Amino acid sequence: MPRQPELRQQALDIFEAGVAAADPYSAVKHCLKADRGQLQILLDDGSTRVGSWPKIHLIAFGKAACAMAQAALDVIPAARLADSSIVVTNYENVSALAGLEVIGAAHPLPDDAGLAAAKRIAECASRAQQGDLVLVLVSGGGSALLPYPVHAVSLQDKSAATALLLSCGATINQINCVRKHLSQLKGGGLARLAWPADLHALILSDVLGDDLSAIASGPTVPDNTRYSDAVMLLKAKGIWDKVPASVQSHLQQGQSGNIPETPKANDPAFTNAAHTLVGSNAISVAAMLHAAQNMGYDALLYSGCLCGEAREEAAKLALYAQRIDKPMALLAGGETTVTLTGNGLGGRNQEMALAFALAAQEQGLAGQWVFLSGGTDGRDGPTDAAGGIVDKDSLARMLKAGCDPVRLLANNDSYHALQSSNDLLTTGATGTNVADLQVLLNIPPLTG
């Protein structure tokens, strides 16, 4: 039977293979080619969009923005690059780029630097003329990094509404529905500002199912949600009376038709707009499957769209693992949620890891096993960890350190539980973001 340290390293290696498959530089470089004065952009169907655009306005935002922008710089002739081109990413991923302004901003909760950056991006898009190209490089985290609220709502009020949605377990699509209707850039707003110039977005997806209207809240694609959807959602979640009055007023004004809706599919803003999906969670999960198979495991895709409450999904996975009678790598990708009932520190991946350790003990999962749940961006919630990696002895280490894992989970304090047992997954900023990945390596006792 493999030793525990060996299993942990294998789980880490499999996770890192998934992160590597979402390399943003390679993804963008693959889609761009300059040839005899023309820029060729690869489309999803394998065809190309070709143009001799005299001026290219480069706008990159998200956790992978710097790497994506560097790839574009390595292809686009410098003489055609607009002076107003700009890159916005989270502070941890900021790196210098020759000839481009790089701005750091906060994630997951927006700050004033992000607001200033969003205004600069709006100016850059608005400067584009007919016949120019606005090349937009989109990656996960863009929603928080570019907070540009409508005039009637302050950044603080918009942040308060977002925080309420996060704490009540709203899905990313539900959060984005509200954010789009409080923003000047999201929900197709950026495309509206860039028109009548040509626009093309290269998109690194951090959203399950790759719904382009959900990635970074869809700034370059049509929005099929309405003000009425946002109002109903806040009421259904029981937080309508808790959101700031300015948010209520704006959404009600929109619902009544006193404020223009976000641009829909028939809006002129999308006449000259197109996109290419350059990377996704599914691509990373496929890379993990390949890595596990190369290690000799029977590798099984447990779920390609893991969602739901983190602790509930952890319990389901532990129960599923009970049925395994041979060495197996169970792999998943997705984005779970956490409904906050305590005031502890953690994130959905850390909570899932701690919950899995508790569920495995309760259900008597035997043999050797290691479970890893991590965010591909290297950051899980408001912490310095990407997630957690636990094994059959994790709970014992927590108890020895004087921690009560059951109490800490109840308080949503997975960070300190995992910290006490040396089970935090800490990668640092990865420069990419395609949601979360999970690895369970399970060696039943009869196979040891």
N, C-alpha and C positions, 0 to 999 in steps of 0.2 A: 504494500500500500504506500503511495507517495507520502512523503512527509509534509506536514502542514506548511512550512516555509516555501516548499517547492510549489504547492498548490496556489499559495498567495501570489507568488511571482508569475505563475502561468496566467492567473486571472488578470493581473496587471498588464501582462504582455498582450493578452487578447483585447483588453480595453484600449490599450495604446494603438493597436492595429486599427481599431474603429476610428479613433481620433485622427490618425494619420490619413485615413481614406477621405477625410473631410478637409484636406489641405487646401486652403483657399487660393494660394498662389497658383498651384497646378490647375485648379479648376478653371480659373479665369484665363490663364495662359492658353489653355486648350481651346478656348472659344474665340480668341482674337488672332487676327493675322493681318499684317500690312503688306500690300503687294501693289507695286507700280502706282502709288498715289491713292490707292483705295484701301479702306478698312473693311475687312470681312468679319462678320460676326456669326458664329455658329448658332443655329436655331435648334430647338428641341427635336424637331423631326429630321435633323441631319442636313437640311438645306442651309444656305447662308444668306444673310442680309448684307448687301454690299453698297457702299456709298463713298463719294469723294467729298466728304464734309470738310469745308474749309476751316471750321472752328469746332473743337470738341470740348464741351464743358464736362469735366469729370467730377462727379459727386459720389463719394463713398461713405457709407455709414454702417455701423454695427461692430460687433466684436472682432470680425475678420477684416475690417475695412483697410487696415494698413497693408496686409499681405495682398489683398485683392487689388488695391491701388498700385502697388509695386509691379504686379504682373501687367497691369494696363500700361504703366509707364514704360515698361520694357518693350512694348509693341507700338504704341502710338507715337508718331513723329512729334518731337518736342515743339516744333514750329506751329503745330495745329492745336496745341493744348491751350485752353483759355486761361488767362491769368487768375480768374475767379475760382478755379477748381479748388475743391476742398475735401478734406477727409476728417471724419468724426468717429472716434472710438472710445471705449472705456479707458480709464486712466491706466489700468494694468497693461493694456495692449498698445499704448502709444509708442511709436518709433518714428524717427526722422525719415522723411522722403524728399529726395532732391526735387526742388521746384514746386512742391505742394505744401499748402498749409495744413498741418495736422493739429486737431483740437481734441483734448481729452475731456470727457464728461462722465457723470456718475451713472451707475447702474447697480441695482435694479430700480432705485428711486431717483428720479431726475433732479438736477440741480441747475443753478443759474448759468453755469458754463454750457450746459446742454441747450438751454434756452437761447443763449447768444449764438451758439453754433447753428441751431435750427433757423434762426433769422438770417444768418449768413448763407445757408443753403437756399433758402427762399429767394434771396437776392441773386444768387448765382443762376438759379433756374430761370428767374424772370429776365435776366440779361440775354438769354439765348434768343437768337433771331431765326426767322424762317430760313431753312437751309442748313442751319447748324445741327449738331448732334449733342444731346444731353445724355451722357453715358452714366448710368446710375448703378453702383455696385452695392447690393443690399445683402446684409447678413443679420443674424439674430442679435437681439438687443437693441435694434434700431428704434423700437417704440419708446423705450425709456431714455435713450440717448438724444432723441430729437423732440423734446417737449415744446411745442409751439401752440399754446392754447389759443382758442378764439378770444377776441378782444374782451368779451364780457366775463371771462373766467381767468382767475389768476393761476400762476403755476402752483402755488400752495394749495388752492382749492382743487385743481385737477389731480395733484398728487394725493390729496386726501381721499378723493373718490377712488383712485386706483388702489390705494392701500386697503380701503374697505372691501373692494372686490377681491384682492389677494387673500385677505384674512377670512373671507367667507367661503373659500374653496371654489371660486369661479374658474371656469376653464379659460385658456388663453383666447379662444374665439369670443367668449362672452366679455372678457376684459377689453378686447380690441373693439368690439361693437360700441362700447361706451367711449373709449378713447378716440375713435375715429370721429365721433360727433362732438368732440370737445377740442378738435385739433384743426390747424390750418394746413398741415402737411399730410396727415394720414388719410386713409380712405380715398386715395386718388388725388389728394390735394396737390402733391408735388407735380403730377402730370398736368394738372390744370394750370399751374404756374408756368410750366415749361412750354406749353402750347403757344404758337404754332410750330416751334422747332420740332425736329425729329427726336424721339426719345427711345432708348433701349436700356432695359434693366437686366443685369446679370445677377441672379438671385441664388444665394446659398441658404437653403431652407432649414429652419429650426422648428418647423411645424409639422405635426403628423399629417400624412396625406398630402402634404405640399400644397395646401390651399394658399395661392399667391396673395389673396386678399387679407390673409392673416399674418403673413410674414412681415415683421416690422410694421404691422397694421396696414399693409398694402398701400404705400404712398404713390405707387405708379400704376395701379390697376383699379378697375371699377369696384365700387362698394355696393353689395347687394343688401346691406342692412339699412334700417331707417331710424329716425329719431324715436319713433314709437317702439321699436324693438329695444332700444336702450332704456327707455322709461319702464317698459314691462319687465325687463331683466332686473333692474334695481329694485323694483317692487317685489318681484318673485323671490329675490335673495333676502328680502326683509331689511334692506339698507337704504331705501328711498328717503326715509325721514332722517337718516344720518348723514347723507351727502350734503355738502355745502349748498346754501341757498342759491348761489350763483349758478351752480351746476343744474339744479332743479329748474331754475328759470330759463336757462338757455335751452335745455332739452324740451321743455314745454313749449317754448317759442317755436322750436323746430317742428315739433309734433303738430302744432297748429298751422304750420305752413308760412310762418312769418319770417323764417330764415331758410335760405336755399339748402337743399339736401346735398349730401356728398355726391360726387359725380357717378352716374350709372354707366352701363355699357354703351349707351347711345350718345354719350357726351362727346362733343368735338375734341376734348382733351386726349382721347384715345385714338384719334384718326391716324396719327403718325407714330403711335407707341407700340412697342413689342417687348418681348422678354425672352430670356433663356434660363432654365433651371440648371445650375452648375454643380450642385451638391445637395445631399439630403441625408436624413437619418437612415433611410433604407439602404443607401449605399454603404454607410458605415457598419450597419448590422451585417450586411453581406461580407464585408471584410473581416469581421469578427468570426463569422462562421468558417471562413477559409482558414483563418489563423488557428482556430481550435482543431479543425480537421488535420492541419499540418502537425499538430502536437500529438495526434493519434486518438483524439476523442471522437466518439460519436457525437456530432454536434446537431442540436435541434433548435429551431426557431420557436421559442416559447410564445412570443408575441412580437409582432412588428408595429403594434400601436398600443403599447401598454399605457393605460390611463386609469383614472379612478383614484380613490384615496390611497395614499402610499402605504399605510399600515395594513389596510385590507388587502391590497394586491400582494404585499409581502406574505401574508398568511395563506393566500391562495397558492402562491408559488411554493411555499414550504410543504403544503399538502400535496401538491403535484409531485414534488421531489420524492415523497414517500413511495411512489409507485415505481421508481427507477430501480432496476436490478442489475445494472452494469455501469461502468464508468461513463459519465455523460456530461457534456457541456450544454447547459440550457442558456440560451441567449435571447435578449430582448432589447427593444428600443422603444422609446416613447417619452411621455411626460406626465407623471402622476401629479396629484394635487394634495395639499394639506389644509385641513380646516383647523384653524388655530383655536384652541381652548385654553392654552396656557401662555406663559410669558417667557418661555425659554428661548434658547438660541439653536438654530439649525436650518435645514433646508429639506426639500422633498426626498433627495437621495440619501441624506443622512438618516432621516426618519425611516425610510424604507429599509435601510441596512439594519438599524437597531430593531425595528419591528420584526424583521426576518429572523434575527438571532433569538428573539423571545419566542416567536412562533415555532421555530425549529426545536427549541427546548421543550415547549409545551406539547408538541406533537411527537416528540421522541425521534427526531431525524437522526439516524445512526450513521456510523462510518465516518469518513473524512469529508468535509465539505468547506467550501469558501464561497461567500457571496459578496459581489461588488456591485454597487450602484453609483454611477458618477455622471456628472454633467460634462459634456464634451468641451465646454468653454473653460473648464477648470474652476468654476465658482458655483457653489450651491447655496442659494439664499444669501443672506447678508453675512457670510462667513468667508474665511480664507481657505476653506476646504472645497474640493470638487464633489465630495460625497463620502461614502464609507465603504470599508472592506472588512467583513466579519468572518469568523470561523467558529468551530464548535467550542472553543475555549474563551471566546470573547466575554461572555457574561461572567465567567469565573474571574477574569481579569478585572472587570468592572467592580465586582463585589470586593475583591481583594484591595482595590484602590479606595474602598469606602463609598462607592456609588451604588445607588439603587436604580437599576435600569428601568424597572416598571414605573417607578415614580417619575423619573426623568422623561420617559416617553409620554406619560400623561401630561407633563408640563411642556411638551413640544421642545424638550431640551436635549435633542439627540447629539448635538455638538459636544457637550461636556461629557456625556456618557461615552461616546466613541473616543474622545480625547483621553479619558482615563484609562482606556484599554489599548491605547496606541492603534486605533482602528480608523482614524480619519484618513481619507484618501486626499492627499495634497499634491497637486500637480503644478500649481501656478497657472497663470493665464496661458491658454493654448493658442490663442489667435484665431480660433474658429468657434463655431457654435451650430450644432445640428441636434439640439435637444439632448436627451439622456440615453445612456447605455447601461444594460445590466448583464452580469456574467455570474452564473452559478455553476461551479465545478463540484460534482457530486460523485464520491466513490463509495458505494454501498459496502458494508462490512464483509459480505460473502465473496467479494472480488478482491479482497486485500491479500 
